[in-house]
Amino acid sequence: MRIRLRLPATQRLKFLPGQYINIVMPGGIRRSLSMANSPEDEELVELHLRNYGGPFSTHVSM
Ligand SMILES: Cc1cc2nc3c(=O)[nH]c(=O)nc-3n(C[C@H](O)[C@H](O)[C@H](O)COP(=O)(O)OP(=O)(O)OC[C@H]3O[C@@H](n4cnc5c(N)ncnc54)[C@H](O)[C@@H]3O)c2cc1C
């Protein structure tokens, strides 16, 4: 799955290749996802998620 998170208009996110973010689900379940877009795209974060059948990928695919 391809997930694109757009940042608020006044915010920019600077990151380096290889960095990842942690997403915390309700109940405190925490999953790491690697940034899949270019660091030059400061307005959004793109994530590529494979469906492993666990709680996070099941939640996103619903
Ligand atoms: C630094 C880091 C970066 C990550 N980046 C990504 C990413 O860009 N995209 C992405 O889809 N996932 C990534 N993951 C894995 C991610 O954190 C989750 O584990 C994944 O999204 C599945 O979550 P889930 O809750 O659906 O399943 P989980 O409960 O996490 O896992 C379900 C089953 O799938 C297995 N599994 C989980 N992840 C993998 C994997 N990568 N390879 C093989 N088996 C696996 C687990 O061992 C378990 O048996 C990353 C993990 C780390 C530590």
Ligand as a Chemical Component Dictionary entry (heavy atoms), coordinates in Angstrom:
data_LIG
# 
_chem_comp.id                   LIG 
_chem_comp.type                 NON-POLYMER 
_chem_comp.pdbx_formal_charge   0 
_chem_comp.three_letter_code    LIG 
# 
loop_
_chem_comp_atom.comp_id 
_chem_comp_atom.atom_id 
_chem_comp_atom.alt_atom_id 
_chem_comp_atom.type_symbol 
_chem_comp_atom.charge 
_chem_comp_atom.model_Cartn_x 
_chem_comp_atom.model_Cartn_y 
_chem_comp_atom.model_Cartn_z 
_chem_comp_atom.pdbx_ordinal 
LIG C1  C1  C 0 13.345 0.499   10.965 1  
LIG C2  C2  C 0 12.129 -0.195  10.388 2  
LIG C3  C3  C 0 11.596 0.244   9.184  3  
LIG C4  C4  C 0 10.475 -0.396  8.621  4  
LIG N1  N1  N 0 9.996  0.054   7.444  5  
LIG C5  C5  C 0 8.922  -0.571  6.885  6  
LIG C6  C6  C 0 8.394  -0.125  5.623  7  
LIG O1  O1  O 0 8.882  0.842   5.016  8  
LIG N2  N2  N 0 7.322  -0.781  5.106  9  
LIG C7  C7  C 0 6.740  -1.862  5.762  10 
LIG O2  O2  O 0 5.777  -2.414  5.233  11 
LIG N3  N3  N 0 7.213  -2.288  6.954  12 
LIG C8  C8  C 0 8.283  -1.668  7.531  13 
LIG N4  N4  N 0 8.754  -2.101  8.736  14 
LIG C9  C9  C 0 7.989  -3.123  9.446  15 
LIG C10 C10 C 0 6.830  -2.401  10.164 16 
LIG O3  O3  O 0 7.304  -1.736  11.351 17 
LIG C11 C11 C 0 5.722  -3.354  10.587 18 
LIG O4  O4  O 0 6.243  -4.475  11.206 19 
LIG C12 C12 C 0 4.914  -3.766  9.377  20 
LIG O5  O5  O 0 4.302  -2.582  8.818  21 
LIG C13 C13 C 0 3.820  -4.751  9.704  22 
LIG O6  O6  O 0 3.071  -4.297  10.812 23 
LIG P1  P1  P 0 1.870  -5.191  11.316 24 
LIG O7  O7  O 0 1.390  -4.644  12.628 25 
LIG O8  O8  O 0 0.861  -5.319  10.208 26 
LIG O9  O9  O 0 2.507  -6.642  11.496 27 
LIG P2  P2  P 0 3.535  -7.127  12.632 28 
LIG O10 O10 O 0 2.747  -7.507  13.855 29 
LIG O11 O11 O 0 4.628  -6.116  12.806 30 
LIG O12 O12 O 0 4.154  -8.409  11.920 31 
LIG C14 C14 C 0 3.320  -9.491  11.472 32 
LIG C15 C15 C 0 4.242  -10.598 10.970 33 
LIG O13 O13 O 0 4.986  -10.147 9.820  34 
LIG C16 C16 C 0 6.399  -10.208 10.092 35 
LIG N5  N5  N 0 7.031  -9.021  9.513  36 
LIG C17 C17 C 0 6.820  -7.738  9.893  37 
LIG N6  N6  N 0 7.582  -6.890  9.170  38 
LIG C18 C18 C 0 8.325  -7.673  8.342  39 
LIG C19 C19 C 0 9.297  -7.396  7.333  40 
LIG N7  N7  N 0 9.688  -6.136  7.031  41 
LIG N8  N8  N 0 9.834  -8.450  6.648  42 
LIG C20 C20 C 0 9.449  -9.712  6.922  43 
LIG N9  N9  N 0 8.528  -10.044 7.856  44 
LIG C21 C21 C 0 7.972  -9.040  8.553  45 
LIG C22 C22 C 0 6.547  -10.234 11.609 46 
LIG O14 O14 O 0 7.728  -10.924 12.001 47 
LIG C23 C23 C 0 5.301  -11.034 12.011 48 
LIG O15 O15 O 0 5.493  -12.423 11.895 49 
LIG C24 C24 C 0 9.880  -1.489  9.293  50 
LIG C25 C25 C 0 10.421 -1.924  10.528 51 
LIG C26 C26 C 0 11.526 -1.300  11.048 52 
LIG C27 C27 C 0 12.094 -1.802  12.357 53 
# 
loop_
_chem_comp_bond.comp_id 
_chem_comp_bond.atom_id_1 
_chem_comp_bond.atom_id_2 
_chem_comp_bond.value_order 
_chem_comp_bond.pdbx_ordinal 
LIG C1  C2  SING 1  
LIG C2  C3  SING 2  
LIG C2  C26 DOUB 3  
LIG C3  C4  DOUB 4  
LIG C4  N1  SING 5  
LIG C4  C24 SING 6  
LIG N1  C5  DOUB 7  
LIG C5  C6  SING 8  
LIG C5  C8  SING 9  
LIG C6  O1  DOUB 10 
LIG C6  N2  SING 11 
LIG N2  C7  SING 12 
LIG C7  O2  DOUB 13 
LIG C7  N3  SING 14 
LIG N3  C8  DOUB 15 
LIG C8  N4  SING 16 
LIG N4  C9  SING 17 
LIG N4  C24 SING 18 
LIG C9  C10 SING 19 
LIG C10 O3  SING 20 
LIG C10 C11 SING 21 
LIG C11 O4  SING 22 
LIG C11 C12 SING 23 
LIG C12 O5  SING 24 
LIG C12 C13 SING 25 
LIG C13 O6  SING 26 
LIG O6  P1  SING 27 
LIG P1  O7  DOUB 28 
LIG P1  O8  SING 29 
LIG P1  O9  SING 30 
LIG O9  P2  SING 31 
LIG P2  O10 DOUB 32 
LIG P2  O11 SING 33 
LIG P2  O12 SING 34 
LIG O12 C14 SING 35 
LIG C14 C15 SING 36 
LIG C15 O13 SING 37 
LIG C15 C23 SING 38 
LIG O13 C16 SING 39 
LIG C16 N5  SING 40 
LIG C16 C22 SING 41 
LIG N5  C17 SING 42 
LIG N5  C21 SING 43 
LIG C17 N6  DOUB 44 
LIG N6  C18 SING 45 
LIG C18 C19 SING 46 
LIG C18 C21 DOUB 47 
LIG C19 N7  SING 48 
LIG C19 N8  DOUB 49 
LIG N8  C20 SING 50 
LIG C20 N9  DOUB 51 
LIG N9  C21 SING 52 
LIG C22 O14 SING 53 
LIG C22 C23 SING 54 
LIG C23 O15 SING 55 
LIG C24 C25 DOUB 56 
LIG C25 C26 SING 57 
LIG C26 C27 SING 58 
# 
